């Protein structure tokens, strides 16, 4: 029974209590949850999160109050508790403290969330367990995993999440096959959020199946320089809201320019503030970046492809392979503190 | 609330009394709390957890000592709070808060076995009753000594083979 375990158990108790309060009395329960979170937060990221949450929830007619109570009503309580603790405590409190300690000592940037690109042909027998295991040791408790038509072992990704129950996994599915597999899976998936790509033809059916199993689910829209206008027009958000989505990610594709990314980022921030859509909106890379800057002296997205190639904001990291090198060496080669830049654009 | 509970039984305190004492409107009170039971639970949860989280590197032993020290410092309040039973009472809330910690301790000793739930419930109730009695009797045993006694009582959990029970091993 060490300090980490005690603190995590306290966080779990608080999450359970908050969820129960929200179920029995949504308005007061949400305030209770936010007050509790704000009271206990010591790290900058959760403090900022609860400060903003309080401000947004106090707005008259706040869309977020109904959204929170909808999510609590529809998603399995244990899943909410687990993801809430893994993100809010393990990643943003415990993990962020570890990151700061290691960065100071080792002299390279450690991202709070590691991107794993599994939608690519991989050498046989590739195991990502080692990467996640080493990531945890230096404070990385959140993993953004991309899977799609070229993913060879989708079931293996769920096994990965089960092997690390105190980490948060967000699985972005880029193909109908992967989405279907995830939607029909019987694994508990307590520490997983499944995100379905917006343009998939079976998305509504898979979202329905995920909803039946009370999974934590999202929709993501990949935008480019050419397609950003359809995002900015509000069409995607109107449709997501009409379909009953709760979480929406906007993700810049690999060729997207910085100016387009900035426009979408500003649009998302504006929508969040105005609460025009009853949705939790995130512009993935800029929001990950934002949290990174709150934790570290610098920010920088690090993406590991399943063949071992490593990408940062400045492109492919030369002379390093994540399959053959320890993660610490990968991050050292890829992102020493003086060289880190912001959004990936790769 | 603490001042009120030092003066009168919990059952006789009204929300009006609470609001009058702290200069808060009833509307503000009900904005945050469902009822006075909710307030008592909130006080415990926030004060106790703040104490634990601000302390240096808690482990199981330090955690137990902290619980006892906290209750000792606030004994007038908690003698009153423990006197209330039933749904959403502090008694129930305290047991629920303790449960995962006792469960982990029991699992360390007997493993994930058939009777670990039994031991967990037994020792959670025992801990709660022991603390309640200690406070009601004036908390004359110093808190650190009381924590040691609790620890010794916990060490009575049979380690390893809980199947000894079915073989008449108790």
Interface residues (C-beta under 8 A of the other chain):
Chain A: X1 X2 X3 X5 X6 X7 X9 X10 X12 X13 X14 X17 X25 X28 X31 X32 X35 X36 X39 X40 X42
Chain B: X30 X31 X32 X33 X34 X45 X46 X49 X50 X52 X53 X57 X58 X59 X60 X63 X97 X100 X101 X104 X105 X108
